[in-house]
Amino acid sequence: MTMEEIKAILKITQANNFVMYFKSHTYHWNVEGMSFAQFHEFFGDLYQDLFDVNDTYAEELRALDEYAPISVDAMFKAATIDEDISKPADVTIMLQNLESANKEIINNLNKLFTVATKGNEQGIANLAADRLDKHKKHGWMLRSFLKSRG
């Protein structure tokens, strides 16, 4: 694996993380219904976790002498996850959208782990492994909410 492949996958990973962050933050703002408090808090915890790691991804790119995205437009263009552009949906659709985004991030993190390991970039491989654990937990929670909504 070349350093360019590591940088490219890291950029996609950061972009996808940013889109999932933005989704969860807008859901936090717009969720309604009987379970408002529960989902408002859940989406808040989720977006905070995703927001915090955006900086780490950017710093890893800079450590590789690569520029981090300079605009929101660049971030969305680099992502393989689509943003939500319709009016707020019900909470079940929000959860389904986040579960789909989370699966895509897990796929990216697995690729990042593989290329970082092959490229002898242990720090990036460790970051990918740590984030995989986080996203597996996010996935479990999202799936659990969806089971209860039937």
C-alpha positions in Angstrom: 0.0 0.0 0.0 1.3 3.4 -0.8 1.1 6.5 1.4 -1.2 8.0 -1.2 -3.7 5.2 -0.7 -3.6 5.7 3.1 -4.2 9.5 2.6 -7.1 8.9 0.2 -8.9 6.4 2.5 -8.3 8.6 5.5 -9.9 11.6 3.7 -12.9 9.5 2.8 -13.1 8.2 6.4 -13.0 11.8 7.7 -15.6 13.0 5.2 -18.0 10.2 6.0 -17.5 10.8 9.7 -18.4 14.5 9.1 -21.5 13.7 7.2 -22.7 11.2 9.9 -21.8 13.9 12.5 -23.9 16.5 10.6 -26.9 14.0 10.2 -26.9 13.2 13.9 -26.6 16.9 14.9 -29.5 17.9 12.7 -31.6 15.0 14.0 -30.7 16.1 17.6 -32.2 19.6 16.6 -35.3 18.3 14.8 -36.4 15.1 16.5 -40.0 15.1 17.8 -42.5 12.8 19.4 -43.2 10.9 22.5 -39.6 9.7 22.9 -38.2 13.2 22.2 -36.0 13.4 25.3 -34.5 9.9 24.8 -33.6 10.5 21.2 -32.5 14.1 21.7 -30.0 12.9 24.2 -28.9 9.9 22.1 -28.4 12.0 19.0 -26.5 14.5 21.1 -24.1 11.9 22.5 -23.6 10.5 19.0 -22.9 13.8 17.3 -20.5 14.8 20.1 -18.4 11.6 19.7 -18.3 12.1 15.9 -17.5 15.8 16.2 -14.6 15.1 18.6 -12.9 12.6 16.2 -13.1 15.0 13.2 -10.1 16.9 14.6 -8.1 13.7 15.1 -8.6 12.7 11.5 -7.6 16.1 10.3 -4.4 16.0 12.4 -3.5 12.6 11.1 -3.8 14.0 7.6 -1.6 16.9 8.5 1.0 14.5 10.1 1.1 12.8 6.7 1.8 16.2 5.1 -1.6 16.3 3.5 -4.1 19.2 3.8 -7.4 18.6 5.6 -10.5 19.7 3.8 -10.8 23.4 3.6 -14.6 23.7 3.1 -17.8 22.0 4.0 -18.4 21.5 0.3 -15.1 19.6 -0.1 -16.0 17.4 2.9 -19.4 16.5 1.4 -17.9 15.8 -2.1 -15.3 13.5 -0.6 -17.9 11.5 1.4 -19.6 8.3 0.2 -22.5 8.9 2.5 -25.3 11.2 1.2 -26.5 14.1 3.3 -30.2 14.4 4.1 -31.8 17.2 2.2 -35.5 16.7 2.9 -37.4 18.0 5.8 -37.0 16.2 9.1 -38.4 12.7 9.0 -39.7 10.6 11.8 -37.3 9.1 14.2 -37.4 5.6 12.6 -36.1 7.0 9.3 -33.5 9.0 11.3 -32.3 5.8 12.9 -32.2 3.9 9.7 -30.2 6.7 8.0 -27.7 6.7 10.8 -27.5 2.9 10.8 -26.7 3.0 7.1 -24.1 5.7 7.5 -22.5 3.8 10.4 -22.2 0.7 8.3 -20.4 2.7 5.6 -18.0 4.2 8.2 -17.3 0.7 9.5 -16.4 -0.4 5.9 -14.1 2.6 5.5 -12.5 2.0 8.9 -11.8 -1.6 8.0 -10.1 -0.4 4.7 -8.1 2.2 6.6 -7.0 -0.3 9.2 -5.8 -2.7 6.4 -3.9 -0.1 4.4 -2.4 1.5 7.5 -1.2 -1.8 8.8 0.3 -2.7 5.4 1.9 0.7 5.2 3.4 0.4 8.7 1.4 3.4 10.0 0.6 1.9 13.4 -0.9 5.1 14.8 -3.5 5.3 12.0 -4.2 1.6 12.4 -4.7 2.1 16.1 -7.1 5.0 15.5 -9.0 2.9 13.0 -9.2 0.0 15.5 -10.4 2.3 18.3 -13.0 3.9 16.0 -14.2 0.5 14.8 -15.0 -0.4 18.4 -16.9 2.9 18.8 -18.9 2.4 15.6 -19.7 -1.2 16.5 -21.3 0.1 19.7 -23.1 2.8 17.8 -24.4 0.1 15.4 -25.6 -2.0 18.3 -27.5 0.9 19.8 -29.1 1.9 16.5 -30.1 -1.6 15.7 -31.6 -2.0 19.2 -33.7 1.2 18.8 -34.9 0.0 15.5 -36.0 -3.4 16.9 -38.2 -1.7 19.4 -39.8 0.4 16.6 -40.6 -2.7 14.7 
